[in-house]
Amino acid sequence: MIIDLRSDTVTKPSPAMRRAMAEAEVGDDVYGEDPTVKELEEMAAGIMGKEAALFVASGTMGNLVALLTHCEPGQEVYLDEEAHIYYYEVGGMSALGGLIPRLISSEKGLYHPEALEEAWRPENIHFPNPGLLCLENTHNRAGGRVVTPECMHEAVTWAKRKGMPVHLDGARIFNAAFALDMDVADLVKEMDSVMFCLSKGLGAPAGSLLVGSRDWIAEARKWRKMVGGGMRQAGVLAAAGLVALKERARLKEDHRLAETLAKDLAAIEGLKVNLDQVETNIFMVDLELPGTDAYRFVSLLKEAGVLVNAVAPGRLRFVTHKDIGEKEIAQAVKIVENVVEGVSN
Ligand SMILES: *Cc1c(COP(=O)(O)O)cnc(C)c1O
């Protein structure tokens, strides 16, 4: 048995999703005729408290379409230096959107008001025009950390003062909402647009959603077509997404198991876990094993049957998800213990 703790994207569709996919009513969604896609979009907009939604192929496509819709080529996009949009999306904002990233230094994805102001470039003939502020919640590279509503509010207030709209990369926004024990619509109410993923912890095989005002989504729909995201009988995918959305409370179980796993790993000599920072389904483990770096440790774990990702030379990332239960967690702890013992001797 391989225990895969690399990401919450590795889950397989559940039997209920498979059934829904097989039975989905479909049509040509580019013609606006796929009832299942429509149902998913309406449900997503309702849950997020926005007027409308757009089904897209991936989170990366959702973010790109959002940036293209909000901005014009040559504008600056304010985002933090560890933001997924900047770090992991192949530079699409610049390569395809003609946009310039303006990096804000952040503390684990939390913007300090001073850092925002420090990054700000006022009107000057030499500077690009400001276009957009992006937030991310939960913050991926910060280890699934939750950005508090207060912090989001401060950033939005700042952006509004500067005349910029705000886009939220909410790939895992439901994880944030559950961790905060908050209604997700409340959490995102000040955002002009939000992208969230069905294919992360929610466990669907593919797809993300973009939500915003009716007019904005109509414009985004055209940009989606331009980047090749007009899918035809996409209801087969949307059907799995509907099941995933309805079962979203399951994410709380991932949080509970991540906490258990983090505590058990923290008790192993040579591993360091900052338990205060274990807030959702992702957490980081620092290695303090002389002579072994994270990349070698990852390959030793793999041989022993546990998959995790190294995110830095001394740092591993563990992620819990739908296909991981108590049994897998207990087994994983045993395997990690053995591997640590092996390298310590
Ligand atoms: C995964 C992720 C994305 C991109 O989603 P894909 O479906 O992999 O393209 C965007 N933002 C964050 C924070 C993510 O974790």
The ligand as an SDF file (V2000), in Angstrom:
LIG
                    3D

 15 15  0  0  0  0  0  0  0  0999 V2000
   -3.4540   24.3950   -6.9230 C   0  0  0  0  0  0  0  0  0  0  0  0
   -3.5260   25.8660   -6.7900 C   0  0  0  0  0  0  0  0  0  0  0  0
   -3.8400   26.6710   -7.8830 C   0  0  0  0  0  0  0  0  0  0  0  0
   -3.9360   26.1560   -9.3110 C   0  0  0  0  0  0  0  0  0  0  0  0
   -4.7960   25.1350   -9.5220 O   0  0  0  0  0  0  0  0  0  0  0  0
   -4.5540   24.0630  -10.6990 P   0  0  0  0  0  0  0  0  0  0  0  0
   -5.8820   23.4370  -10.8420 O   0  0  0  0  0  0  0  0  0  0  0  0
   -3.4850   23.1540  -10.2150 O   0  0  0  0  0  0  0  0  0  0  0  0
   -4.1490   24.8170  -11.9220 O   0  0  0  0  0  0  0  0  0  0  0  0
   -3.9470   28.0210   -7.6770 C   0  0  0  0  0  0  0  0  0  0  0  0
   -3.7490   28.5520   -6.4640 N   0  0  0  0  0  0  0  0  0  0  0  0
   -3.4400   27.8220   -5.3900 C   0  0  0  0  0  0  0  0  0  0  0  0
   -3.2520   28.4900   -4.0770 C   0  0  0  0  0  0  0  0  0  0  0  0
   -3.3060   26.4490   -5.5150 C   0  0  0  0  0  0  0  0  0  0  0  0
   -2.9810   25.7230   -4.4380 O   0  0  0  0  0  0  0  0  0  0  0  0
  1  2  1  0
  2  3  1  0
  2 14  2  0
  3  4  1  0
  3 10  2  0
  4  5  1  0
  5  6  1  0
  6  7  2  0
  6  8  1  0
  6  9  1  0
 10 11  1  0
 11 12  2  0
 12 13  1  0
 12 14  1  0
 14 15  1  0
M  END
$$$$
